């Protein structure tokens, strides 16, 4: 049985939101194991596939959950914990040789494959250490091979030009050249064009790209719908655009960002403001979309 852990105190709205999500998932998915780490003694969650782990504090919830994954007691973690607090706790559970974990996110591109990926998208805002990028290249490659089925991922380093770079980017490029699959500098048009399967950048640029893409394309879709208006014969086109907007741009389309480099499995982070319905759906996404264990 796949078993996923979640901490009660991770989100913005208290443990009731997480508790409601856990109850829903445990009741409707009896073959999925859940470990619920909580400071509070909760007696009304009684499904056989649900284990309650009593912890002393919010920090204890997080540490105990990471320890259990490192020891193989759970296969993955879902958490809404703030990134900065999560990274502090994870420092004791990094895979050997990993200097910093990284968040990886899928992006639709023009590639022959369905998705390409960007890493890091916010775990560490500013990184200028070539060894960190080397670690992300290996972690991202392993993830794409195992989860996306791409045997030989193409890796690129984000840059504003294909022929030159600042000293920091140049040093990172030199470090990456001996990694299989590395193709060099990649500009935005190359990434959207499907030149690489994995784009490496620091967390500041990656997170900015993620948010800019979401909000700008949302604006573009809205303008298209506005231009189409309510003219006769345009209702079908409007519906198609709205469906595509929901499929590619809504938070519900993805829900989780895998944090790679953690001992024992993968940490899947959900937004701190996630609702109980979104957290419940995140369990299903993690269990069905990703290979665990």
N, C-alpha and C positions, 0 to 999 in steps of 0.2 A: 504493500500500500504506500503510495506517495504521501508524504506528510509535510505540510507547510506550517511554518510558525508565523505568528503575528503578535505584536505587542499592543497592549490596550492603550497606552498613553502617548502614542506617536502623533496623532493628528491634532488639528487646531481646535476641535470641538469636544474634547474629552472622550472618555472610554465608552460612553453610551453608543456613539456612532459605530465604533469598532465592534462592540458587543452585539449590536443589532445585525451587523454584517456577518459575524461569525455564526450567530444563531441561524441565520437564513441559509448559509452555505452548508453548515453541518447537517441541517434538517433535510435539505434537498439533494445532497451529494454524499450518501452514506459510504461510498467507496473511497472518498478523499479524506485522509487524516489531517487533523488540525490541532496544533498546539497553541493554546491561548495563554499568553504571559501577562499576568495582571497583578496589581498591588491589592486589589479588592477581592474578597472572598465572594464568589458568585455561585449561587446554588441552583439557579434555574436553567443553566445550560447543561443538559444531561444526556446528549446524544453519545452513542457508543464510540463514534469516530472522533470525538472531541476530548482532548486532554487539557485540564486546567493546571497551570503552573503558577503557584503563588510566589510573588516577588515582593521585596521590601520597598522598592522605589522605582521610579521611571527608569533610572539608570540601571538598576538591577534587572528590569525586564529586558532591556537591550543586551546587556552583557550575558545574561543567562541564555537568551535566544541564540546569540552568536556562538557561545560555547557549545550548545547542543548541536548546532549545525556542524561545527568543527569536529565534533565527536560522532557524527553520522546519525544522530537521533532524529533530525529533520533534514529534508532534502533541499529546502529553499526557505527564504524569508520574504514576507511582504511587510512593509513598514511605511508609515507616513511621517516618520521622525525627520526633523529638520536636518539638512545635509551636514551642517557643521558639527552637530552633536553626534550624528551617525558616524562620521569619519573619525572622530576621536575614539569612539568605542571600537571601531574596526581595526585601529592600529595594532591591537594585540592579536588580530586574527587574519593578517594578510598572508597570502601564499608566499612561500619561500622565493626570494628574488624580486618580489614586487615592491617597488618603492612607494607607489601611490595607486590606489584603486581608481577606476574610471567608469563614468556613466556612459553607456552606449545607447544611441537612439536610431530607429529606422527612418528613412526618408524615401518617398517615392521619387524615382528619376526616370529618365528615358532609356535606362539600361534594359538589356534583354532579360535581366533578372527582375524580380518584382520590386525589391527594395535594395537600397544601399544604406550604409551606416556612418554615423559621425560619432567620434569619441575624442575627447571628453565633452559632455554637454552640461557640465556644472559641478562636478564633484570637487575640483580644485580650480579656482578662478584663474590664477596666473602660474604658469610653469615654464621655466626656461632650461630645465635639466634634460639633456638629450637621453639620459638613461631612463627617465620617466616615459618619454615617448617610445623608446624601444620596448619597454614593458607593455605599454598600451598596444603596440603593434602586435605583439605575441598574444596578449589576452584577446584582442579583438579578432585576430585571425582564428584562434581556437574556437571562439564563440560562433563566428560565421560558418566555419567548417561544420561544427556540430549542430547548430541550430538552423542554418539556412541551406545547408547541403551544397555549398559552393566549395569545390575541392581545392581550388587554388585562388584564394581571394587576392585581388589587386589592391594595393595600399598606396595612398597618396598623402602628402603633407600639405595642409592648407597654406596658401600663399596668395598675395595679390598680383603676382606676375609669375610667369612660367620660366623666366630666364634669369631672375636675380632675387636676392633676399637680403634682409638685414642680418647682422652677424649672428644673432641668436637662432634664427630660422636656418641659416646656413650651417651652423654647427649641428643642429638637429638632423638636417638632411644628410650630412656626412655620416652621422651615427646610424641612420636608417638604411644606408646603401647596401649593407651586407645582409639585410633581411629579405628572405624569399618573397617575391611578389611586390616589392616596393618599386613604384614607377616614377617617383620624384614629385616635384611641385604640382599642385592642382589648384586651379582657379575655380570660382563658382560655376562658370559655364561648363567646365570639364566635369565637375561633380554632377550637376544636373543632367549633363549629357551621358552619364553612365560610364565615365572613364575608369572609375575605381569602385570597389565594393566597400572599402573602409577609408574614410577621410579622418586624419589625425589633426587635432588642434587643441589649444588649451581650453579650459573650461569656460573662460570668459567669452571667447569668440564662439565656442560651440553653443553655449546657452543663449547668447545674443542671437545667433543664427536661428536656433530653434524657436525662440519667441517671436523674432521678426517675421519668420516664415509663416508661423501660425496666424499672427495678427494681420500681416499684409495680404496674404492670400485670402483670409477671411473677408477683408475689405474688398478685394477683387471680385470674389464670388457675390458679395452683397451688391456691388455695382452692376454686375451682369444681370442679376435678378431685377434690380431697379430699372435697368434699360429695357429689359424684356417687357416688364410691366404686366398689365392685364389685357394686352391686345388679344383679339380672337386668334386661336390657333397656337398660342405661345405657352399654354398651360403645361403641356407635356415637357417642353424644353425647360421651363422653370422648375418643374419637379425633378428632372434629371440633374440640374445644377445643384439643387438643394440636397439631393441624395449624395452627390459627389462631395459636397462640402461636409456633410456629416461623416462620410466614409473616411476622408483623408485628413480633415482639419480639426474635428471635434476632439476634445479630451477623451471621450468615450471610445474613440477609434483605437487608442493605444493603451491608455491607463497606466502602464508600468514602464519604468526605465530600469533595465538591468544594471546593477553595479558589479563590475567584474574585478577579480583579484582577491576575493575573500575565501578563506579556507573552508572547505567542505561543501560548497554550493554557491548559489547566486542569491544576492539580495535584490529584491525587486522593490523599487521605491515608487510609492504613489504620492500624489499631491497632498500636502497637509490639509487642504480644504476639501478633500474628497468626501463625498457623501457615503452613507452606509450602503446605498445601492451600487455606487461605483467601486467601493472596496470589495463588496460581494462579487461583482463582476470581475474584479482583478484576480480573484482566486481562480475563476474559471479560465481566464486568459492565460494565467501562468501554468495551470494544469494541462491545458489543451494545446497551447501554442508553443510551449517550450519543452524540451526534453530534460527531465529532472532525474537526478540520481546517477 
